[in-house]
Structures are given as structure tokens and as C-alpha cells.
Amino acid sequence: LTDEAGMLQEQSNRLQLQLTDEQVRRAKAETDLLEMQTLNRQLLDSVKGQLDQWQGVGMTVRVAKAVTIKHLEALGSAGRCSLLQEGDTLLECDGRALLGLTSAQVQNLILGRSGTQVRFLVRPRTGKAFSVVLVRGVGGAKTFP
């Protein structure tokens, strides 16, 4: 009887250890999950902060054989500039030719820190090419033909 009681006690101790190991694994998994969620939140906040700093000039372009202005946002500096029209062709951005570039490359040239200037060489649908400097960001209304 004492041997049987001893075996039962030993089995009980092993079960308690197994239960404790399982509890430790669960606690570690929960801790890891919380750490991952915290890191994800920090990463998203960091990316959002960086995206908030990079602004365009308030226009949508179409990149095909040429880079053309598809849409002008009324509140952006491109929309406030009386020289630009939808359908105009962007030839250069800050002195770099746009012909042959991908959409991502064009976007990388146009976007920049809010408040900074970007110069475009523009060929209107009719007339001679001209240069215009726009200010990046929603409030950027300065234009310099």
C-alpha cells in the first residue's frame, strides 16, 4: 500500500511539473505575443511618422509613354498653380528627365519633405515648355514660373 501511495504521489508530482511546464510555455507565448504586438505598433507608428513627413504637390500623374498630369488637387500647390493643366506632360523633375522612368521612380522624385520645393519642366498640351517650382505639402501654394 505504501508503494502504491508513493507511486501515486510521484505521478501526481510529475503531472504538477507537466502542468507547470505547460503554464510556463503558455505564459512565454503570451509574453512573446505582447512583445510582438508592441513592436508592430511601434513600427507602424514609425512608418506613419515617416509617411506624414513625405508629401507631394497635389497632383496625380499617369506614367506611360510620357508622364502626364491626370488630376490636380485644388488644395495642393499644383492645383493652385494657374500654369498647370490636366493633360500637361511633365518632362523633368528637379532636372532629371522623367521619360522612361517607372511610376515608383517618378513618385520618388516628386515626393519629399513637406515645405520643400520641387522644380518641374512642363510641356503644356499647346505652347512652349516652361519651368515651375512647387512647394510640397497640402498648404504649399507658392509657385514660381
N, CA, C and O atoms as a DFTB+ gen file, in Angstrom:
580 C
 N C O
     1  1       0.824      -1.190       0.000
     2  2       0.000       0.000       0.000
     3  2       0.874       1.263       0.000
     4  3       0.574       2.236      -0.692
     5  1       1.940       1.231       0.773
     6  2       2.813       2.401       0.804
     7  2       3.528       2.592      -0.522
     8  3       3.769       3.725      -0.938
     9  1       3.880       1.470      -1.209
    10  2       4.499       1.589      -2.536
    11  2       3.533       2.219      -3.525
    12  3       3.896       3.066      -4.340
    13  1       2.278       1.766      -3.418
    14  2       1.247       2.306      -4.306
    15  2       1.019       3.789      -4.036
    16  3       0.864       4.572      -4.973
    17  1       0.998       4.172      -2.794
    18  2       0.819       5.576      -2.416
    19  2       2.006       6.397      -2.895
    20  3       1.840       7.527      -3.353
    21  1       3.187       5.840      -2.791
    22  2       4.389       6.529      -3.249
    23  2       4.365       6.742      -4.761
    24  3       4.752       7.803      -5.252
    25  1       3.901       5.713      -5.502
    26  2       3.802       5.819      -6.960
    27  2       2.777       6.872      -7.359
    28  3       2.995       7.659      -8.280
    29  1       1.647       6.869      -6.642
    30  2       0.617       7.866      -6.909
    31  2       1.134       9.279      -6.631
    32  3       0.858      10.214      -7.383
    33  1       1.885       9.417      -5.544
    34  2       2.456      10.723      -5.196
    35  2       3.446      11.165      -6.269
    36  3       3.476      12.331      -6.663
    37  1       4.270      10.196      -6.744
    38  2       5.252      10.509      -7.781
    39  2       4.562      10.917      -9.087
    40  3       4.994      11.860      -9.751
    41  1       3.482      10.201      -9.456
    42  2       2.717      10.551     -10.663
    43  2       2.075      11.934     -10.511
    44  3       2.038      12.730     -11.449
    45  1       1.580      12.188      -9.316
    46  2       0.969      13.488      -9.049
    47  2       2.001      14.603      -9.192
    48  3       1.716      15.651      -9.772
    49  1       3.209      14.371      -8.656
    50  2       4.280      15.370      -8.776
    51  2       4.653      15.603     -10.246
    52  3       4.860      16.746     -10.655
    53  1       4.741      14.514     -11.053
    54  2       5.067      14.649     -12.478
    55  2       3.987      15.438     -13.214
    56  3       4.289      16.286     -14.054
    57  1       2.725      15.152     -12.891
    58  2       1.623      15.878     -13.521
    59  2       1.677      17.358     -13.175
    60  3       1.420      18.215     -14.020
    61  1       2.017      17.651     -11.910
    62  2       2.134      19.040     -11.494
    63  2       3.281      19.720     -12.241
    64  3       3.164      20.874     -12.652
    65  1       4.392      18.995     -12.413
    66  2       5.518      19.552     -13.153
    67  2       5.135      19.780     -14.614
    68  3       5.481      20.810     -15.192
    69  1       4.416      18.817     -15.218
    70  2       3.974      18.963     -16.597
    71  2       3.031      20.149     -16.724
    72  3       3.131      20.943     -17.660
    73  1       2.117      20.255     -15.771
    74  2       1.186      21.372     -15.780
    75  2       1.946      22.682     -15.642
    76  3       1.637      23.658     -16.325
    77  1       2.924      22.706     -14.773
    78  2       3.725      23.894     -14.578
    79  2       4.508      24.227     -15.848
    80  3       4.586      25.392     -16.238
    81  1       5.091      23.208     -16.499
    82  2       5.813      23.441     -17.758
    83  2       4.865      24.005     -18.815
    84  3       5.219      24.925     -19.552
    85  1       3.662      23.446     -18.881
    86  2       2.678      23.940     -19.856
    87  2       2.288      25.381     -19.537
    88  3       2.144      26.201     -20.443
    89  1       2.118      25.689     -18.261
    90  2       1.792      27.052     -17.868
    91  2       2.935      28.005     -18.229
    92  3       2.690      29.129     -18.668
    93  1       4.166      27.566     -18.048
    94  2       5.326      28.384     -18.392
    95  2       5.349      28.624     -19.900
    96  3       5.585      29.750     -20.339
    97  1       5.107      27.573     -20.706
    98  2       5.082      27.728     -22.163
    99  2       3.990      28.708     -22.596
   100  3       4.212      29.555     -23.462
   101  1       2.823      28.585     -21.990
   102  2       1.723      29.492     -22.327
   103  2       2.054      30.933     -21.946
   104  3       1.802      31.862     -22.714
   105  1       2.614      31.106     -20.767
   106  2       2.974      32.446     -20.308
   107  2       4.028      33.050     -21.238
   108  3       3.950      34.227     -21.589
   109  1       5.014      32.241     -21.637
   110  2       6.049      32.726     -22.555
   111  2       5.431      33.090     -23.896
   112  3       5.779      34.118     -24.477
   113  1       4.521      32.263     -24.393
   114  2       3.864      32.545     -25.671
   115  2       3.062      33.847     -25.580
   116  3       3.083      34.656     -26.507
   117  1       2.359      34.047     -24.464
   118  2       1.595      35.284     -24.280
   119  2       2.524      36.490     -24.208
   120  3       2.231      37.541     -24.779
   121  1       3.645      36.339     -23.505
   122  2       4.621      37.419     -23.406
   123  2       5.204      37.730     -24.779
   124  3       5.328      38.895     -25.155
   125  1       5.564      36.679     -25.533
   126  2       6.095      36.876     -26.886
   127  2       5.081      37.588     -27.765
   128  3       5.435      38.486     -28.529
   129  1       3.817      37.187     -27.658
   130  2       2.770      37.816     -28.458
   131  2       2.629      39.296     -28.104
   132  3       2.519      40.139     -28.995
   133  1       2.632      39.614     -26.818
   134  2       2.534      41.014     -26.397
   135  2       3.728      41.823     -26.881
   136  3       3.575      42.968     -27.306
   137  1       4.919      41.231     -26.819
   138  2       6.109      41.926     -27.303
   139  2       6.007      42.173     -28.809
   140  3       6.345      43.256     -29.288
   141  1       5.542      41.170     -29.551
   142  2       5.383      41.327     -30.993
   143  2       4.347      42.398     -31.315
   144  3       4.554      43.204     -32.222
   145  1       3.244      42.418     -30.589
   146  2       2.217      43.435     -30.817
   147  2       2.774      44.827     -30.530
   148  3       2.503      45.770     -31.274
   149  1       3.539      44.959     -29.470
   150  2       4.148      46.243     -29.122
   151  2       5.124      46.688     -30.209
   152  3       5.117      47.848     -30.621
   153  1       5.965      45.759     -30.671
   154  2       6.912      46.089     -31.733
   155  2       6.189      46.463     -33.026
   156  3       6.600      47.393     -33.720
   157  1       5.119      45.746     -33.350
   158  2       4.335      46.072     -34.551
   159  2       3.740      47.472     -34.448
   160  3       3.766      48.236     -35.413
   161  1       3.200      47.808     -33.265
   162  2       2.641      49.140     -33.056
   163  2       3.716      50.212     -33.227
   164  3       3.486      51.235     -33.871
   165  1       4.896      49.968     -32.643
   166  2       5.994      50.925     -32.753
   167  2       6.429      51.084     -34.207
   168  3       6.696      52.197     -34.661
   169  1       6.501      49.972     -34.936
   170  2       6.891      50.026     -36.343
   171  2       5.864      50.796     -37.164
   172  3       6.228      51.632     -37.991
   173  1       4.578      50.515     -36.937
   174  2       3.525      51.230     -37.664
   175  2       3.552      52.723     -37.353
   176  3       3.388      53.549     -38.252
   177  1       3.760      53.072     -36.085
   178  2       3.854      54.485     -35.705
   179  2       5.045      55.147     -36.388
   180  3       4.952      56.286     -36.847
   181  1       6.162      54.429     -36.453
   182  2       7.359      54.958     -37.094
   183  2       7.132      55.177     -38.582
   184  3       7.491      56.224     -39.120
   185  1       6.536      54.188     -39.251
   186  2       6.264      54.308     -40.677
   187  2       5.271      55.431     -40.930
   188  3       5.440      56.216     -41.862
   189  1       4.233      55.509     -40.100
   190  2       3.244      56.575     -40.259
   191  2       3.915      57.935     -40.101
   192  3       3.619      58.862     -40.854
   193  1       4.804      58.059     -39.140
   194  2       5.521      59.313     -38.936
   195  2       6.362      59.685     -40.142
   196  3       6.433      60.853     -40.522
   197  1       7.002      58.684     -40.747
   198  2       7.807      58.952     -41.939
   199  2       6.922      59.330     -43.110
   200  3       7.256      60.238     -43.871
   201  1       5.786      58.637     -43.268
   202  2       4.880      58.955     -44.363
   203  2       4.288      60.345     -44.205
   204  3       4.060      61.046     -45.190
   205  1       4.039      60.744     -42.959
   206  2       3.498      62.080     -42.714
   207  2       4.487      63.163     -43.148
   208  3       4.078      64.264     -43.515
   209  1       5.789      62.852     -43.107
   210  2       6.807      63.833     -43.468
   211  2       6.948      63.962     -44.982
   212  3       7.313      65.034     -45.464
   213  1       6.672      62.905     -45.747
   214  2       6.849      62.926     -47.190
   215  2       5.545      63.318     -47.857
   216  3       4.515      62.669     -47.673
   217  1       5.605      64.382     -48.628
   218  2       4.418      64.925     -49.263
   219  2       4.677      65.147     -50.742
   220  3       5.820      65.250     -51.187
   221  1       3.587      65.219     -51.489
   222  2       3.671      65.564     -52.894
   223  2       3.218      66.997     -53.093
   224  3       3.231      67.802     -52.161
   225  1       2.815      67.311     -54.328
   226  2       2.408      68.674     -54.659
   227  2       0.926      68.752     -55.011
   228  3       0.450      69.794     -55.460
   229  1       0.194      67.655     -54.810
   230  2      -1.247      67.669     -55.058
   231  2      -1.627      67.378     -56.491
   232  3      -2.541      67.991     -57.042
   233  1      -0.915      66.433     -57.094
   234  2      -1.323      66.027     -58.437
   235  2      -1.132      64.523     -58.585
   236  3      -0.267      63.916     -57.954
   237  1      -1.966      63.948     -59.436
   238  2      -1.848      62.547     -59.797
   239  2      -1.330      62.513     -61.223
   240  3      -1.804      63.253     -62.085
   241  1      -0.353      61.646     -61.466
   242  2       0.209      61.561     -62.815
   243  2      -0.018      60.165     -63.391
   244  3      -0.210      59.187     -62.668
   245  1       0.012      60.116     -64.698
   246  2      -0.087      58.842     -65.423
   247  2       1.265      58.614     -66.073
   248  3       1.769      59.467     -66.803
   249  1       1.850      57.448     -65.800
   250  2       3.146      57.125     -66.377
   251  2       2.925      56.070     -67.455
   252  3       2.576      54.927     -67.160
   253  1       3.132      56.467     -68.697
   254  2       3.032      55.541     -69.830
   255  2       4.193      55.884     -70.758
   256  3       5.354      55.814     -70.355
   257  1       3.882      56.252     -71.997
   258  2       4.953      56.696     -72.904
   259  2       5.571      57.985     -72.381
   260  3       6.765      58.229     -72.555
   261  1       4.761      58.794     -71.750
   262  2       5.210      60.039     -71.128
   263  2       4.551      60.142     -69.759
   264  3       3.660      59.361     -69.425
   265  1       4.998      61.107     -68.978
   266  2       4.393      61.347     -67.659
   267  2       3.452      62.534     -67.812
   268  3       3.887      63.666     -68.022
   269  1       2.152      62.255     -67.701
   270  2       1.159      63.326     -67.880
   271  2       0.395      63.554     -66.593
   272  3       0.214      62.648     -65.780
   273  1      -0.049      64.792     -66.433
   274  2      -0.856      65.140     -65.258
   275  2      -2.266      64.603     -65.491
   276  3      -2.949      64.977     -66.444
   277  1      -2.674      63.718     -64.591
   278  2      -4.003      63.111     -64.690
   279  2      -5.040      63.915     -63.911
   280  3      -6.172      64.086     -64.361
   281  1      -4.638      64.412     -62.724
   282  2      -5.576      65.140     -61.865
   283  2      -4.809      66.138     -61.006
   284  3      -3.703      65.851     -60.546
   285  1      -5.397      67.304     -60.794
   286  2      -4.826      68.331     -59.919
   287  2      -5.742      68.515     -58.710
   288  3      -6.934      68.782     -58.861
   289  1      -5.182      68.373     -57.519
   290  2      -5.936      68.593     -56.285
   291  2      -6.054      70.101     -56.054
   292  3      -5.050      70.813     -56.084
   293  1      -7.242      70.576     -55.831
   294  2      -7.477      72.017     -55.683
   295  2      -6.661      72.645     -54.559
   296  3      -6.229      73.791     -54.681
   297  1      -6.443      71.911     -53.462
   298  2      -5.733      72.485     -52.315
   299  2      -4.223      72.315     -52.387
   300  3      -3.503      72.914     -51.589
   301  1      -3.731      71.520     -53.313
   302  2      -2.293      71.330     -53.441
   303  2      -1.664      72.463     -54.228
   304  3      -2.359      73.220     -54.906
   305  1      -0.339      72.579     -54.136
   306  2       0.322      73.669     -54.856
   307  2       0.195      73.493     -56.359
   308  3       0.164      74.487     -57.084
   309  1       0.120      72.257     -56.856
   310  2      -0.071      72.038     -58.299
   311  2      -1.443      72.549     -58.747
   312  3      -1.568      73.146     -59.816
   313  1      -2.455      72.317     -57.938
   314  2      -3.802      72.773     -58.265
   315  2      -3.956      74.276     -58.165
   316  3      -4.772      74.869     -58.870
   317  1      -3.178      74.895     -57.293
   318  2      -3.246      76.349     -57.119
   319  2      -2.436      77.100     -58.172
   320  3      -2.593      78.307     -58.357
   321  1      -1.575      76.365     -58.852
   322  2      -0.738      76.988     -59.885
   323  2      -1.564      77.125     -61.164
   324  3      -2.012      76.129     -61.731
   325  1      -1.758      78.337     -61.603
   326  2      -2.603      78.584     -62.781
   327  2      -1.950      78.118     -64.081
   328  3      -2.614      78.047     -65.115
   329  1      -0.657      77.799     -64.037
   330  2       0.048      77.376     -65.244
   331  2      -0.192      75.912     -65.600
   332  3      -0.111      75.541     -66.771
   333  1      -0.482      75.086     -64.616
   334  2      -0.624      73.645     -64.844
   335  2      -2.061      73.272     -65.191
   336  3      -3.019      73.826     -64.652
   337  1      -2.179      72.316     -66.106
   338  2      -3.491      71.808     -66.518
   339  2      -3.425      70.289     -66.598
   340  3      -2.372      69.714     -66.875
   341  1      -4.556      69.651     -66.355
   342  2      -4.621      68.206     -66.560
   343  2      -4.330      67.930     -68.029
   344  3      -4.844      68.623     -68.907
   345  1      -3.513      66.924     -68.296
   346  2      -3.113      66.594     -69.656
   347  2      -1.743      67.130     -70.032
   348  3      -1.170      66.705     -71.036
   349  1      -1.196      68.075     -69.230
   350  2       0.154      68.563     -69.484
   351  2       1.156      67.423     -69.254
   352  3       0.897      66.498     -68.484
   353  1       2.292      67.509     -69.932
   354  2       3.329      66.488     -69.811
   355  2       4.462      66.997     -68.932
   356  3       4.971      68.099     -69.134
   357  1       4.851      66.185     -67.955
   358  2       6.000      66.516     -67.108
   359  2       7.244      65.937     -67.777
   360  3       7.354      64.722     -67.944
   361  1       8.179      66.802     -68.157
   362  2       9.396      66.363     -68.837
   363  2      10.528      66.077     -67.854
   364  3      11.290      65.126     -68.023
   365  1      10.625      66.925     -66.816
   366  2      11.693      66.786     -65.826
   367  2      11.171      67.092     -64.429
   368  3      10.195      67.820     -64.252
   369  1      11.841      66.521     -63.460
   370  2      11.582      66.819     -62.047
   371  2      12.940      67.077     -61.401
   372  3      13.788      66.188     -61.345
   373  1      13.137      68.290     -60.920
   374  2      14.427      68.702     -60.335
   375  2      15.598      68.378     -61.259
   376  3      16.641      67.897     -60.814
   377  1      15.411      68.650     -62.557
   378  2      16.476      68.479     -63.534
   379  2      16.663      67.063     -64.059
   380  3      17.520      66.833     -64.912
   381  1      15.887      66.123     -63.573
   382  2      16.008      64.726     -64.023
   383  2      14.897      64.411     -65.014
   384  3      13.719      64.623     -64.727
   385  1      15.277      63.905     -66.178
   386  2      14.300      63.534     -67.200
   387  2      13.406      62.407     -66.682
   388  3      13.889      61.458     -66.064
   389  1      12.104      62.519     -66.936
   390  2      11.134      61.533     -66.454
   391  2      10.822      60.452     -67.485
   392  3      10.313      59.386     -67.137
   393  1      11.121      60.721     -68.734
   394  2      10.827      59.763     -69.799
   395  2      11.570      58.450     -69.545
   396  3      12.782      58.439     -69.334
   397  1      10.830      57.360     -69.568
   398  2      11.425      56.037     -69.377
   399  2      11.481      55.556     -67.944
   400  3      11.873      54.418     -67.689
   401  1      11.090      56.416     -66.991
   402  2      11.102      56.005     -65.586
   403  2       9.818      55.251     -65.241
   404  3       8.792      55.420     -65.899
   405  1       9.887      54.429     -64.214
   406  2       8.702      53.713     -63.729
   407  2       7.864      54.651     -62.863
   408  3       8.319      55.725     -62.469
   409  1       6.647      54.231     -62.576
   410  2       5.771      55.017     -61.687
   411  2       6.425      55.241     -60.335
   412  3       6.376      56.345     -59.793
   413  1       7.041      54.193     -59.786
   414  2       7.681      54.309     -58.471
   415  2       8.837      55.296     -58.516
   416  3       9.021      56.070     -57.577
   417  1       9.622      55.284     -59.594
   418  2      10.737      56.216     -59.710
   419  2      10.246      57.658     -59.816
   420  3      10.825      58.564     -59.216
   421  1       9.185      57.861     -60.577
   422  2       8.603      59.205     -60.702
   423  2       8.084      59.673     -59.349
   424  3       8.318      60.811     -58.943
   425  1       7.384      58.792     -58.662
   426  2       6.842      59.130     -57.346
   427  2       7.969      59.493     -56.377
   428  3       7.843      60.451     -55.615
   429  1       9.056      58.744     -56.402
   430  2      10.179      59.030     -55.505
   431  2      10.805      60.388     -55.779
   432  3      11.323      61.028     -54.864
   433  1      10.763      60.832     -57.026
   434  2      11.301      62.154     -57.346
   435  2      10.360      63.271     -56.907
   436  3      10.807      64.324     -56.451
   437  1       9.067      63.039     -57.045
   438  2       8.085      64.085     -56.716
   439  2       7.921      64.248     -55.209
   440  3       7.839      65.372     -54.714
   441  1       7.872      63.145     -54.482
   442  2       7.668      63.218     -53.038
   443  2       8.904      63.746     -52.325
   444  3      10.036      63.505     -52.744
   445  1       8.661      64.465     -51.246
   446  2       9.757      64.979     -50.419
   447  2       9.205      65.532     -49.124
   448  3       8.004      65.463     -48.861
   449  1      10.076      66.069     -48.338
   450  2       9.656      66.639     -47.050
   451  2       8.701      67.802     -47.270
   452  3       8.892      68.636     -48.156
   453  1       7.685      67.831     -46.452
   454  2       6.706      68.903     -46.526
   455  2       7.398      70.252     -46.377
   456  3       8.242      70.438     -45.500
   457  1       7.030      71.189     -47.249
   458  2       7.608      72.526     -47.199
   459  2       8.789      72.728     -48.129
   460  3       9.235      73.859     -48.324
   461  1       9.310      71.636     -48.713
   462  2      10.433      71.781     -49.638
   463  2       9.921      72.036     -51.051
   464  3       8.764      71.761     -51.370
   465  1      10.799      72.562     -51.881
   466  2      10.421      72.911     -53.247
   467  2      10.852      71.820     -54.220
   468  3      11.821      71.099     -53.984
   469  1      10.110      71.719     -55.316
   470  2      10.443      70.798     -56.393
   471  2      10.178      71.521     -57.710
   472  3       9.132      72.146     -57.888
   473  1      11.139      71.429     -58.632
   474  2      11.026      72.129     -59.923
   475  2      10.641      71.117     -61.007
   476  3      11.213      70.031     -61.102
   477  1       9.657      71.504     -61.817
   478  2       9.213      70.692     -62.948
   479  2       9.438      71.448     -64.245
   480  3       9.252      72.663     -64.316
   481  1       9.843      70.709     -65.267
   482  2       9.819      71.223     -66.625
   483  2       8.573      70.615     -67.247
   484  3       8.433      69.394     -67.316
   485  1       7.669      71.479     -67.701
   486  2       6.337      71.051     -68.143
   487  2       6.123      71.437     -69.607
   488  3       6.445      72.551     -70.020
   489  1       5.580      70.507     -70.380
   490  2       5.160      70.827     -71.745
   491  2       3.635      70.816     -71.753
   492  3       3.019      69.761     -71.604
   493  1       3.028      71.986     -71.928
   494  2       1.553      72.019     -71.948
   495  2       1.041      71.359     -73.227
   496  3       1.801      71.096     -74.159
   497  1      -0.256      71.101     -73.247
   498  2      -0.854      70.491     -74.446
   499  2      -0.644      71.375     -75.670
   500  3      -0.466      70.886     -76.785
   501  1      -0.668      72.667     -75.442
   502  2      -0.371      73.619     -76.525
   503  2       0.596      74.652     -75.976
   504  3       0.431      75.118     -74.849
   505  1       1.582      75.007     -76.744
   506  2       2.516      76.046     -76.313
   507  2       3.887      75.486     -75.989
   508  3       4.153      74.294     -76.146
   509  1       4.758      76.392     -75.527
   510  2       6.140      76.058     -75.214
   511  2       6.271      75.469     -73.815
   512  3       5.445      75.715     -72.936
   513  1       7.330      74.684     -73.634
   514  2       7.638      74.125     -72.314
   515  2       8.032      75.260     -71.369
   516  3       8.610      76.263     -71.785
   517  1       7.711      75.081     -70.110
   518  2       8.052      76.077     -69.092
   519  2       8.469      75.361     -67.817
   520  3       8.212      74.169     -67.650
   521  1       9.107      76.088     -66.931
   522  2       9.555      75.559     -65.649
   523  2       8.683      76.143     -64.539
   524  3       8.330      77.322     -64.569
   525  1       8.346      75.320     -63.578
   526  2       7.553      75.777     -62.437
   527  2       8.103      75.125     -61.167
   528  3       8.476      73.953     -61.171
   529  1       8.146      75.894     -60.093
   530  2       8.591      75.379     -58.802
   531  2       7.379      75.327     -57.886
   532  3       6.686      76.326     -57.692
   533  1       7.134      74.150     -57.327
   534  2       6.003      73.957     -56.418
   535  2       6.526      73.587     -55.036
   536  3       7.639      73.078     -54.899
   537  1       5.719      73.846     -54.020
   538  2       6.069      73.521     -52.649
   539  2       5.301      72.264     -52.246
   540  3       4.087      72.175     -52.429
   541  1       6.019      71.310     -51.703
   542  2       5.401      70.047     -51.277
   543  2       4.573      70.256     -50.012
   544  3       4.931      71.051     -49.143
   545  1       3.475      69.537     -49.927
   546  2       2.622      69.598     -48.752
   547  2       1.302      70.256     -49.081
   548  3       1.189      70.987     -50.065
   549  1       0.296      69.994     -48.249
   550  2      -1.056      70.471     -48.508
   551  2      -1.131      71.976     -48.599
   552  3      -1.830      72.511     -49.460
   553  1      -0.418      72.672     -47.719
   554  2      -0.517      74.127     -47.692
   555  2       0.388      74.846     -48.675
   556  3       0.408      76.077     -48.712
   557  1       1.145      74.086     -49.481
   558  2       2.128      74.704     -50.368
   559  2       1.488      75.411     -51.536
   560  3       1.113      74.767     -52.516
   561  1       1.354      76.710     -51.459
   562  2       0.678      77.475     -52.530
   563  2       1.645      78.316     -53.333
   564  3       1.223      78.987     -54.275
   565  1       2.932      78.309     -52.998
   566  2       3.879      79.157     -53.726
   567  2       4.221      78.516     -55.055
   568  3       4.539      77.329     -55.117
   569  1       4.156      79.292     -56.106
   570  2       4.588      78.829     -57.418
   571  2       5.464      79.894     -58.047
   572  3       5.213      81.089     -57.891
   573  1       6.466      79.469     -58.739
   574  2       7.406      80.397     -59.351
   575  2       7.652      79.985     -60.787
   576  3       8.460      79.092     -61.045
   577  1       6.949      80.637     -61.752
   578  2       7.144      80.244     -63.160
   579  2       8.546      80.586     -63.625
   580  3       8.893      80.330     -64.778
